[in-house]
Amino acid sequence: MKFTPRNTATLTLPAGKQDHIEWDDDVAGFGLRLREGGSRTWIYRYRFGGTQRSVKLGNARSVTLMVARKNAGDLEARVRLGEDPAGQKAIAKQEAEYIFGLLAERFLDARRPELRDTTIHEYERHLRVDAKSLHRLPITAVTQADVAKLLNSAAGPVSANRLRSTLSAMFSWVLREGIILPRGNPAAFTHKREEQARDRVLSDQELKAVWQACDGDDDHGNVLKLLILTGARVSEIACLKWGEVRERFDAIELPAARVKNGRAHIIPLSKPARVILAGIDRGERIHVFGRDDSGFWGFSKCKGRLDKELGSAVAPWRIHDLRRTAASGMQRLGVRIEVIERALNHVSGSFRGVAGVYARDPMSDNVRAALERWGVHVMAVIEGRDPRVVPLRRA
């Protein structure tokens, strides 16, 4: 039948049939599909690679014959050129569903139950913030060059390597979900940066400058002060929960799941550390810090503002340098290495062997005394008093 606006408008389903296609004489493969219930749909049907394919061209009640015929003619021309319109449409639909940003959230949801809070927070920062430029791209369109560009914009080799690791983990998960990435894992063959061990230790005057610049009593300031006093890892304080703080504020008890080396750790708190925690309003919160009760994660912006305020008073430094500063400071005060390693929950060096046996008591008087002595020293520096104290007697 040669389709006209009149005859296509009056076509009805043949008696006894529930589904029928009437074909146009002018454009091969162009038809009008009629179904029981009244649906009327323009279609284009063709063969590709020995398989019959169909493409819907719209509802005949809203799409005119002229428009449908033109679209069918365009599809016929593409088929003659060797294209597969239906296959390309399916790929486009899949790509629309498999957008990087949506898959990133699925990846986070899948990994959240099995990973530590600190790891998930790092994943969230990498995927939601650092990789934001990829969010609208189909996952299949992300290239190795895109990933390399992100890594090149990272703050340093450590940041780049951590971001690379997160992206690689996500792309591997996507592949295991059965989503085909034509280029494989685009993070796998990017450069891994060489990381240099740091030995930066803040001087007493620099420590005083940082402390005084944090006197606003905000979360960032309190976190940094506790890091100075305890020598703890950043995530251990930033994600601290009230349930991990003893009622008397004399210690922090970290479960194994919250500690990098997987060993439960107790941090005795010195007097100035107890004062800081006791002065924070607990309310109904689970976490000690963070506006949304999920821990404090605003280091990048807050540290930038802090460095601007400090100016040349403090040479370039990183937050992790506070942990090294605490260890170095305790050593200057005469604390034995194995006691320092126990205080910082290190599982290397002298902490193995005899030192490990020595430190089985996590609340040993030596560890508490070491952190108390360090707290006294820090406050003497902050208050402008003579920081020299009688060193701990070496055993």
Order of alpha helices (4+ residues) and beta strands (2+ residues): alpha-beta-beta-beta-beta-alpha-alpha-alpha-alpha-alpha-alpha-alpha-alpha-alpha-beta-beta-alpha-alpha-alpha-alpha-alpha-alpha
